[in-house]
């Protein structure tokens, strides 16, 4: 991997290529800017490249948290407890207001991890889940 340092106006910035986007195949680059000297820009560039090689450089993404969790779950489903997969499926149920005409189904929550502490204390037999 090769990095480059450029001067823009009175400050320096760096740029280096990383692997292409796996879905689109488009080129991806990591940039950093605002350094006072060329030497400082090179140092940060080398550190960023090393972090990327070790998998420590976190790149921004347009994915939502739910999408990232779904992707993680699909990759690790074989190595985690079945109850965790089941819990994630329960949490994925769309949450809509009662005024939108959605059917509600009562589900026993005796062992439901999503029951509130108050529901567990009072022993309410049912919890409404919106579908």
Protein Blocks (a to p, Z undefined) as FASTA:
>chain_A
ZZddddehjbccddddddddfklopacddddehifbfklmmmmmmmmmmmmmnopaccdd
fbdfklmmmmmmmmmmmmmcfklmmmmmmmmpccddfklopacddddfklgckbcfklmm
nopabdcddZZ
